[in-house]
Amino acid sequence: MKILVTGGLGFIGSNFCRHIITKYPDDKIINIDKIGVGANPANLKDLENEKRYRFIKEDICNSKLVNKIIKQADAVVNIAAETHVDRSITHPAAFVKNNTIGTFTILEAIRKHNDKAKLIQVSTDEIYGEIRLGSHQENDMPKPSNPYSASKAAADMFVTAYHKTYNLNVAITRCTNNYGPYQMPEKLIPKTIIRALKNLPVPIYGSGKNVRDWIYVKDHCEAIDLVLRKGESGEIYNISAGNELPNIEIVKKILDLLKKPQSLISFVEDRPGHDARYSLDSSKIRSKVGWKPKFSFEETLAATVNWYVQNESWWKSLATEKILHPTPWKLSDAD
């Protein structure tokens, strides 16, 4: 199978490319990435000499290029996205362009030039909005709370519309919070690790009681892979591991693993529109596709902390003052 992966130099994308190349000796990857915020060429340095891997530096909104490349693909896994909620509050236009228009460009390319290709749209639990009790199911109505989740929800709507109108072979995955190696320092877990290693205050938004469900990135990649090969056209699949924890508990666990004092915790102003809790019911993907998480949360969190400790050369240039800022949604273009 020849798979076009968009955003393959990002956190999830690079782990997915490596997963495919490692697991399937006959599969080939074409990776399109413009190397924007969240992407790093070092993420796939180990695949530079791999004959089954090809990288193209380009924006997925470039319809001329996408139209050309799409003809070569048996499947498309659309992972390219602006994903940081805090930045979406300050710079929402970039999220509409990359997340919504980018997905539309891919759909048009498939419709016009390769309608046999299967599209996996990698989405997020955030499109559902918060849920105080219970867990969201795939048929629940999207209620996004911020520009990031709104742009992803809009993209999902285009995907389902193109399935219904043009009968494109599509499936959508919606996953909970990921963690693991190669995640950009702006996200909670790496940001906490790096600031703690630098003995800087670790910011906690509001009370720190906002709950997220955490999944190891390799489990997420396996789920995407199974939906690609076994998922039914037109279906949506929630992906969750059942590791629901308040943000404050995640930070405390990381500080304990680093043997750093909890006095580093610094409560800061909560970000606008901060959802209290996300939770997904992933029984559908478990029963219909046969996926379940393989990795222990405690073991992989410790392994992730250790990866950042051992790989300062990877994150040092990325962990700027702006990226590590305690309240990034307050930053302007001039900052």
N, C-alpha and C positions, 0 to 999 in steps of 0.2 A: 504494500500500500504506500502511495506517495501522499504525505500529509502536509498541507500548508498550515503552519503555525504562525499566528500573528502575535507580536509582543513576546517573542521567544527569548529576549535578553532580559526580561523582567524576572521577578521572584518566582512566580508560579510557572511562567512560560519556560524559563531555563530548566527548572526541575522536570517539567513535562517533556521537553525535548530529550533530556538525558534519559528519562524513563523509557521513552520509545526506542531510542537508539540502542539502549542496553538490553531491552527485553525482546525486541523483534529484529533478528538479523537480516531480514529481507525488506524491512520498512525503510523509507527515505523521508527526510524532513527538509522542507523549504521554510526558512525562518525569515519573516519580514518584520523588521523593527526599525523605527526611526531614531532609536537611541535617545529618547526624551527622558523626562524625569521618571525615575523608577527602573530604568534600563541600565545595564552595565555589561560591556563586552567581555569583561573578566569572568562573568557568570558561566560562559561556555567556552572558555579558553581550552578546555580539555577536548573539545570537539573540532578544533580548528583544522586538524588533519584527517578528519573522518570523511571518507568519500561519500557516505550516505547522508551527509549533512551539508546544506548550502545556506549561506546567509546573504540576505539582500537588505541593505540599509535604505529604507524608504518608508514613507508615511502611508498608512492604509487608506487615507483619504485621496491618494493619488489614483484616480479611477483608471487612467490609461495603463499604469503598471499592473494594478490588481486585475484588470480585464485580461491582460496578457498571461500573468502567472496562473490565474485560476484555471486555465485550460489544461495545465499540467497536473492538476491535483485530483486525487480520488476523494479527498476529504479536506475540510477546513476546520481547524480548531481556533476559534476567535478568542484569544486571551488578551489582546492589546487593549489597554484601558488606562485612563487616569483613575487612580483608586483611593487617593487620600482625602478623606472627608474634610479635614481641616483646610486643605488647599482649595477644595471646591467651594468653600464658603467665601474665600477671598477672590478666586479666579474661576467663576463658574463657566465662562465661555469655552475654556479649554476642554472642559468635561463634556459639554454638548458636542463639540467638534469631534473629539477623539472617540467618545463612547457611543454617541448616537449616530452622527454622520458617518463615522468610520464603519459601523455595523451596516448601515444603509448601503454604503459603497460596496461592501462585500456581497450583500444580498443581490444587488443589481448585477454585479459581475457574475454571480452564479446563475441568476435568472437568464441573462443574455448570452453567456458564453460556456456554461458547463452545468446544466440543470440536473446532471446525474450525481454531482458531488454532494456529499453529506456535510452539513454544517453543524458543529457543536458550538453553541453560544455559551461561553462561560460567564455566568452572572453571579449574583450575590444575594445573601439572605436579607440585605439591607433594603431591597426593593419592597419588602412586605411592611416595613416600618416596625415599630416596637410591639411587643406582646407581653402583657403583664403576667398572664397565666396561660398554661398550655403551650402548644407549639404550632407554628404555621404549617399548613399543608399546601400542596402545589396549586390547588384551585382557589386559594385565598386571594382576595383582591389586593393588588399592590397599593401601598400607601406610603410612598417615600417621604422622608423627612428632611432631606438636604439635597443640594444640587447634584452631588455624586450619585446618590441612589435614584434620583429622578432621571438622570441621563441613562443609567443602566436599565431602569424600568421602561423608558421610551424605546431603547434598543430591543428589549425583549418583546415589546408590542409589535415592532416591525417584523421581528423574526416569526412570531405566530401569525401575523397577517400575511406574510409572504408564503407561509405554508398553506394557509387556507385559500388564498387567491391564486397562487401559482403552483401549488402542490410541490413546493420544494421539500427536500428531505432534510429536516432540521430537528434538533433536540436542544433543549436548554437545561443547563445545570445551575443550581443555585446553592452556593456553599457558605458555610460559616467562616469565622476568622481563621486564617492560616498562620502557621509559624514554622520556622525551620531555617536552614542555611540560605544565604543570598537574599534575605529580605532587607529592603532599604531601611536605613537608620531612622526615617521619619515615623515608622510604625511603632506601636506600644512596646512590644517585646524587645526588639533590637535597640530602640531608643533608651529603654530602661537599663539594659545591659551596658550600653556605651557610656551613658551618663554616670552610672554607678562606678564603672571602671575608672572614670575620670574624677570620681569623688565629687560630682556635681549633684545638686538637688534633683530628685526625680519627681517630675510634676504629675500630679493626679488631678484630673478634672473633677470639679465639684466634690461630691462625697466619696467618689471612687466606688460606689455601689452599683454602677452600671454593669449589667451581666452580658457576657458574650460566651458563645460556645466555641471552643478551640479545637482545631484539627491540624495534625501534622501534614505538611505539604505533600509528602509522598503518598499518604492515604488519599488526598484530594486528586493527585495525578492518576492514581489507579482507578478512581471513580470516573474521571473524565474518559479515560481509556476504555473502560467497560461500556460506558454509554455510547462511545464512538462505535464500538463493535457490536453491541447487543441492544442498545436503546432503540425504542420505536419512534418512528417519524411523528413529529407534532407533539411529542410528550415533553413534560418538564420533570426534572428529577432533583429533589432536595438532597443535599449532602451534609451530614452532621455526624459528629463523633460522640456527643453526649458528655462533653467536658465543660459544663456551664460553670463559670466562676466570675465573681465581681472583679473588676479591674484592680482594685486594691489588693486582692489576694494574689493575683498574678505578679504584681510588683513585689509583694512580700516574699513570695517563693523565689523570685530571681535574686533578691537581696540576700536571702539565706544561702542560696547556691554559691553566690560570690563571696559569702562571709562578710557582707557589708552591713552596717548598722541601719536599722529602720528609721533612724533619725534623718536619713537622707530624703525621706518622703516629704514632699512639699505640696500641700493642697493649693490649687490655683483655681481661678474663675472657670466655671463650666463653659464649654463651647455651646454656641447657639444650636437649638434643635437636637440636643444630645439624647438619643433614644435610651430608655431605661433598660430594656432587655430585648435580645433577639433569641429566638429558639425555633428550630426546624424539626419537623417530623420527617425522618428519612426512611420510613418503613417501605416506601415504594421502591426506591433503588435497591434496597436490601432484598426484597421479595421478587421483584421483576427482573433485575439485572444480576443479582448475586453478589453485590458488593457489601463489604463490611470493613470497618477500620482494623488495621493489623497492629498499630503501634500504640504503646503505652504512653499516656500523657506525661506522667512524672519522668519516665526515662528519656523521652524525646525532648522535653523541656530542658532537662539537664544537659543533654547532648547539644542542644541548640545554644545554650549559654556557653558551653565549652567551645563550640565552633567559633563564636565571636571572640572569645578569649584568645584562641589560637590563630585567628585570621585578622589581626589588626591591619595588616597590609591591604586587605580587601576593603575595609570600611573607613580607614583613616582619612582618605581624601574626600569621602562622601559625607562624613559626619561634620559638616560645617556648623557654625553657630546658628545659621538660619534653619537648617534641617533639624537641629536639636532644640530649637526654641521651645520654651515651655507653653506658650500660647500662640501657635503658628497662624491661626486664623486672624490674628490681629495685625499680621505683617502686611505691609503695602509693597508695591512694586519697587519703591525706592529703598526698602530695607535690605 
